[in-house]
């Protein structure tokens, strides 16, 4: 096999890997493949008032965070959106808790509304939206966008891998936050959590100081595996190709 034939052979492998990578990327967060619902996600969130809870204070990235725990909070649901704003937020203080997880639960899952092709979920600007067309019995009180404050590295490793379709249980505390720049320049920034599920619009998101995240069921395991393998194989091949282009060749004897 000469050099030209070898390149043609390798080119087909590149194309196959690229197709696998693209297809698996979109299918790893496919809500319509989630047909098995964990019983825990059919339950309503549990919110228990805290009395004389100690404030939580920490410093990070040039800011002081003063958190006031209000309620112990347990919620299980289906992830319909997970967005990391770390590289998309214009506000530096938000980058300490960049992950928003949008959940649905209860009757929404009992009715399998996420399987309806007319139902669409989206996230942007720290908001979560649901839109639908046609007759859909969607309960807006069983959807929430959750701003997650995570201090534990182990929990963060779990949280940052969540994708649409995962079913999770989150334990923590609903907190109000006051964020102050350490430099003293600028005014304190208040962030208050929602305390009810029936609100909407600005201020309707839950702010959770997360204590633990448990994945009840992982979605689209095959697609996620194929994406991970194909992506890193492509990266390795690209690096190898880049090195080969600049590697000096010895003259033939």
SVG drawing of the C-alpha trace seen along z (x, -y; Angstrom):
<svg xmlns="http://www.w3.org/2000/svg" viewBox="-55 -51 77 53">
<polyline fill="none" stroke="black" stroke-width="0.4" points="0.0,0.0 1.6,-3.3 1.4,-6.6 -1.6,-7.8 -3.6,-4.7 -2.8,-4.8 -4.1,-8.4 -7.3,-7.5 -7.8,-4.6 -7.2,-6.8 -9.5,-9.5 -12.5,-7.2 -11.8,-6.5 -11.7,-10.2 -15.1,-10.6 -16.6,-7.7 -15.2,-9.0 -16.5,-12.5 -20.0,-11.2 -20.0,-9.1 -18.9,-12.1 -21.6,-14.4 -24.4,-12.0 -23.6,-10.8 -23.1,-14.4 -26.7,-15.3 -28.1,-11.9 -26.4,-12.0 -28.9,-14.6 -32.0,-13.2 -35.0,-13.6 -37.2,-11.5 -35.2,-8.4 -36.1,-8.6 -38.9,-6.2 -38.1,-4.6 -38.9,-7.0 -37.6,-6.5 -40.4,-6.5 -38.5,-9.0 -38.9,-11.7 -42.7,-11.4 -42.6,-12.9 -42.9,-16.6 -39.9,-18.4 -39.5,-18.4 -38.9,-21.8 -38.3,-22.0 -37.9,-25.4 -34.6,-25.9 -34.5,-27.7 -31.4,-29.5 -29.3,-28.0 -25.8,-29.3 -24.8,-31.6 -22.3,-30.3 -19.5,-32.7 -16.7,-32.1 -14.4,-34.0 -13.6,-33.2 -12.4,-35.0 -12.3,-38.4 -15.7,-38.2 -17.2,-37.4 -20.3,-35.3 -22.7,-35.6 -25.3,-32.9 -28.4,-32.7 -29.9,-29.2 -33.7,-29.3 -34.9,-25.8 -33.6,-22.3 -34.5,-21.2 -34.7,-17.8 -35.7,-17.6 -35.8,-14.8 -36.5,-15.1 -35.6,-14.7 -32.9,-17.1 -34.4,-19.0 -31.5,-21.5 -28.0,-21.7 -26.0,-24.8 -22.6,-25.9 -22.3,-29.7 -18.7,-29.8 -17.5,-31.1 -20.7,-32.8 -21.5,-35.1 -20.6,-38.8 -20.7,-39.0 -17.5,-37.6 -19.3,-36.9 -21.7,-34.4 -18.8,-32.2 -18.4,-30.8 -21.8,-29.1 -22.1,-28.8 -24.2,-25.7 -28.0,-25.9 -30.0,-22.7 -33.6,-22.8 -35.9,-20.0 -39.3,-18.6 -41.0,-16.1 -44.4,-14.7 -47.3,-14.7 -45.2,-16.1 -43.3,-12.8 -46.3,-10.7 -47.8,-12.1 -44.5,-11.8 -44.7,-15.3 -41.0,-15.3 -41.8,-12.7 -44.2,-15.1 -42.5,-16.4 -44.3,-19.7 -42.6,-20.4 -39.3,-22.2 -37.0,-23.3 -34.3,-25.9 -31.9,-27.8 -30.2,-31.2 -29.3,-34.2 -29.8,-32.1 -33.4,-31.4 -35.2,-28.1 -38.1,-28.1 -40.6,-25.6 -42.7,-26.1 -45.2,-23.8 -47.6,-23.6 -50.9,-21.6 -52.7,-20.1 -50.1,-19.5 -51.1,-19.1 -48.0,-20.7 -47.8,-21.7 -45.6,-24.8 -45.5,-24.3 -43.5,-21.1 -40.7,-22.8 -37.9,-24.8 -34.6,-26.3 -32.0,-25.8 -28.8,-27.8 -26.4,-25.4 -23.8,-26.6 -21.3,-23.8 -18.3,-23.9 -17.5,-20.1 -15.2,-19.0 -16.7,-15.5 -20.2,-16.8 -19.0,-19.3 -17.5,-16.5 -20.9,-14.8 -22.9,-18.0 -20.8,-19.2 -21.4,-15.9 -25.2,-16.1 -27.0,-16.3 -30.5,-16.3 -32.3,-13.1 -30.5,-12.3 -32.7,-11.7 -31.2,-13.1 -31.8,-13.7 -30.4,-17.0 -30.1,-17.6 -29.1,-21.0 -30.4,-24.2 -32.3,-27.1 -30.3,-30.2 -30.3,-33.9 -26.9,-35.2 -25.3,-38.6 -22.2,-39.0 -19.6,-41.7 -16.4,-42.6 -13.3,-42.2 -11.9,-45.3 -14.7,-47.4 -15.5,-48.9 -19.2,-48.5 -22.3,-47.8 -23.3,-44.4 -25.2,-42.2 -28.3,-40.4 -29.5,-37.1 -32.6,-35.7 -34.0,-32.3 -37.5,-31.4 -39.4,-29.6 -42.4,-28.4 -42.8,-26.5 -45.8,-28.5 -43.9,-31.7 -42.5,-32.6 -40.4,-35.3 -37.4,-37.1 -36.7,-35.8 -38.5,-32.5 -35.3,-30.4 -34.2,-28.3 -30.7,-29.0 -29.4,-25.7 -26.3,-25.3 -25.8,-21.7 -24.8,-19.1 -25.2,-16.0 -26.2,-15.0 -27.2,-11.4 -27.8,-10.3 -30.9,-8.0 -30.6,-7.0 -28.1,-8.0 -29.6,-8.8 -28.3,-7.7 -25.3,-5.8 -24.3,-4.3 -24.4,-7.7 -22.4,-9.3 -19.7,-6.6 -19.4,-6.8 -19.1,-10.6 -16.4,-10.4 -14.4,-7.8 -14.8,-9.3 -14.0,-12.8 -10.8,-11.9 -9.7,-9.6 -10.2,-12.6 -8.2,-14.9 -5.3,-12.3 -5.4,-11.9 -5.4,-15.6 -2.4,-16.1 -0.6,-13.2 -1.3,-14.7 -0.1,-18.2 3.1,-16.7 3.6,-14.7 3.3,-17.9 6.2,-19.5 8.4,-16.5 11.5,-16.7 11.9,-14.0 15.2,-12.3 16.3,-12.2 16.2,-8.8 19.6,-7.0"/>
</svg>
